[in-house]
């Protein structure tokens, strides 16, 4: 009984530490984004962000190794999203197509199809800041690597992952671009669905059958 209680207490403490750590990440990131939106990314120093978040500069760097990471943390949970979708689905490309279309349907900001002022401002900050665009390549590379691993590894999987991640990025950027110029979400949404269907159809037609066919079918 005492051992069990101790383990439960330890697990609770571990969970509490993780929640506190996550809150720290979120608080510092959101503080930084607010400052960057107010003054511009290049006009705000890391020291200013640390002061606004009421932590020391060394503490900030323990959480965020680079200034750009303060912004990109907001989308960090999407980094291995494609890999997760593939692992949970039977036919990889079909699972990713369905997942992207579901994101469009609920106007998920990651699809670019969202006109909330805060979302548009965040995307403008990212796409309009060369340092953030450059840092995004690392994010995309890690996303590709995770997806390639989920697809089975090897050159074919890496080539497929690169194409899939590129398709998702380009579709999202096109949606954001149109909405940022003032086009209504409802109008863009129809085209976004058609574009996604067409893009994923081309992926299915061009990728090796082993990366498209249902794994259940293959196993049978």
N, C-alpha and C positions, 0 to 999 in steps of 0.2 A: 504493500500500500504506500509506504513512504517513498519507495523508488519511483512508483508511478506518479505520485504527486510531484516529486522533484523534476521528473521529465516533463510533466505538463507545465510546471512553473518555468522551466528552462525554455520550453517551446514558446510559452507566452512572452517571456522576456525577449526572445529572439524576434518574435513577430512584432513586438513593440518597437524594437530597435530598427527593424526594417521600415515600419510605418513612419518613424521619426526621420529616418534617412530619406525616404521618398518625399516627405513633406519639405525637407530642406532643399532637395533638388527642385521641387516645384516652386517653392517660394522664391528662391534665388533666381531661377530661370524667368519667372513671371516679372520679378522686379527688374531684371535686366531688359527684357523685351519692352516693358513700359518705358524705360529710360531711352532705349534705342529708338522707339517710335516717336518719342517727344523731341529728341535732340539729334538723332541720326547715329548710326552704328559707329562711325569713325570718330564722332565727337564725344563719345562717352568712354572713359577709361575703365579698366577692370577695377581699379581702386575706388572709383565712384560707385560702381555696382556693389562692391563689398560694403562700402559705407552705408548705402541705402538699404542693404539687406541686413545690416548690423552684425556682420561677421568680419573676420580679418581676411586680408588678401591671401595669405597662405592657405587658410581654410577654404576659401573659394576655389583655389586651384586644386585642392584635393578632390573636390567634386567635379570641377570642370577644367580639364587640362588646357583648353584653348578658349579664347574669348568667343569664338564662333559657336562653341558647344552650348553656351548659355542660351542661344536661340534655338538651335536644332534639337535640344532636349525635348522640346514640345512634340516633335514627331518621332522621337527615338523608339517609341513602342511599336512603330510601323516597320522598323528595320527588317524584322524577320517575319513579317506578316504573310508575304507570299509563300515562304517556306512552310509556315504553319498550315496555310490553306491547302497546299499540295499534300502534306502528310495526312491531313484529315479527309481528303477527297479520293475518289477512285480514279477518275481520269484527270490528270493534272491541268491541262489547258482549259477544259470545260469547268473545272472547279474554280480556276482563277477568273474565267469569264463571268461565271455566275456571281462570284464574290464582288467583282468590280461593278457589275450591273446593280447588285443590291446596294452598294455604296452610293451609286448615282441616285437610286430610288430614295434613299434617306438623306440625300444631299450631304454626304460625309465630306468634310473639308479636304480630306486627302485626295478626293477625286477632282478637286478644283471647282466643283459645282455647289458653291455656297456663297451667298451674297451678304452674309453678316458683316458689318463694318470691321469688326475685330479680325475676322478671318481674312478679309481683303487686305487689311493693313499688314497682317503678318506675312501674307504671300508677297506683297509689295516690298516689304523689308527684305525678305529672303532673295527674291529674284532681282531686286534692284541694288543689291550689295555684292560686289565682286568677290569679297572675301568669303561671304556665306555661300555663294554659288560654287566657289572652288572647294570649300569644305564639304559641300553636298556630295562631291564625287566620292569621298571616302564612305559616306553613308550609302550611296548607291552600290559601291563595290562590295561592301559587307552584305548588303541585301542580295546582290547577285550570287555571292559566295554561299550564303545560306540556302538560297533557292537551288543552286546547282547541286549542293549536297543532298537536298530533299529529292531532287530528280535522279539521284543515283550516282552522281559524280562522273568524272571523265570529261573529255573535250566536248562531246555532243551536249552534255548537260550544261556545261559552262556557256557554250554558244547559245543554247536555248534560253538560259537564265538571262543572258545579256539582252536578248531580243525581247523577252517578256517584260523585264524591268524598264527597258526603253519605251515599249508600247504604253505601259501604265503611266510613265512620266510624261510622255508627249500628250496623251489624252487628257491628263489632269491639267497640264500647262495650257492647252488649247481652251479648256473649259474656263479656267481662271482668266485667261486673256480676254475672252469675249465678255465675261461678266464684269471684269474690271473696266471695260469700256462703256458699260451701262446697259448691256443687253439683259432682258429679264431672264431669270432662272428658268421659268417655264418654257421659254422659247429655246434656250440653249439645251435644256434637258432632252428634248426630242432628238436633236442632232447628236447629242452626246451618247445616247443609247444606240443610235444607228452607227455612229463611228466606232463605238466599242465592239458592237457585233461584227462589223466589217474587219476591224483590226485583229480580233481574236480568231475570226474565221481564217484570215491570212496566216496567222501563226499555226493553226491546226493543219493547214494545207502544206506549210513549208517545213515543219519540224519532223524529225524521224518518228515513225509510228510508235516506237517504244516509249516515247515521251508524251504521246497523245492518247493511246489506247488505254481503256480501263484496265487497271491492274488486276481487278477481279477476273476479267476475261482472260488476261494473260496467264494468271495462275491456273485457271481451268484448262 
